[in-house]
Amino acid sequence: MKNISPLLRAFLFMLAFACIQLFTTIIVTAVVKLLGHSEWLSSPYFLIGTTLLFSIVSLIVFIVNKWATPTKDYLASRPISALIWCAIAALGTVIPSIYLQEHMPELPNLVEQQMGDMMNAKGGYFVICILVPLVEELVFRGAILRTLLKWKPQQHWAMIAISALLFALIHMNPAQMPHAFVIGLLLGWMYYRTDSIAPSVAYHWANNTVAYILFKLYPSSDTRLVDIFGTERTVGAAVLFSLLILLPALYQLNLRLDKKQPCPWKR
C-alpha cells in the first residue's frame, strides 16, 4: 500500500475491515451449516461469535501489517483525568443525540433486532462495549485517520471529516449514520490532539455502555424521551442538563488532551 495515495489507502483500510467482517461471517455460517446446526444461525450467540472472530482477526491483520501501530507512549504519561473527562463527555452526548434523532426524519434501522438480541445475550456487553470500541478505534483512528493526517496535517479538520464519513458508512445502517458521523468528528479530534486511540476508546466504551444500560432499562424500540421523562418540558430540561455536562467536559478535554510525544510527520 506504500505506493498508492493516502486517500485511497484510507479507503482501502475501510474496505479491508468490511471484507474481514464479510468473510468471517461467511466462514462461520458455512461451518455451522456443515455441522448440521442451521438453527444456530438465528441465535444471538451466532452474532456474538462472528463479531468476536472478525474483531480478533481485524486486530491481528491491522497490527501485523503495521497499518495501525498502537504504542504505550500516551498511556505512559498517565492521562487518567483526560480519560475520565472523555467518559463524562460521552454521558453528556447521549440525551441530546437521542433528542436530535427523534426530531429527524425517520431512517431505516436495519440492525435494531440483531443489536437487541446481542445485548440480551451473555457476552453481549463484552463484545459491544469493550471489543468493538477497541477494534473500531484502532481501524478508523489508528489506521485511517493516522494515514490521512500524515498526508495533510495542516488540513486536519478535513481529514477528520473524511474519517468520520467512512466511520458512518461502515455501520451500513442509515439510522446510525448521522450519530456515527458527528461522534466520528469528536473521536477524530481526540486522536488529532493526542496521537493515541486511548481517549477515543474511553469515549466509545462509555457511549456504548450507556446505550447498553438504556436498552436494558427500556428494551422497547418505541420508547421515546417523553416516555422516560414524562413531559416535553422535562425532556428539554434533560437536554439542557446534558449540555451542562457535555460543554464543560469538552472544555476540560481541550485543556487536557495533548501530545505527549512529538508527531513523527511534524519533526
Beta strands, then each sheet from edge to edge (+ up, - down):
end
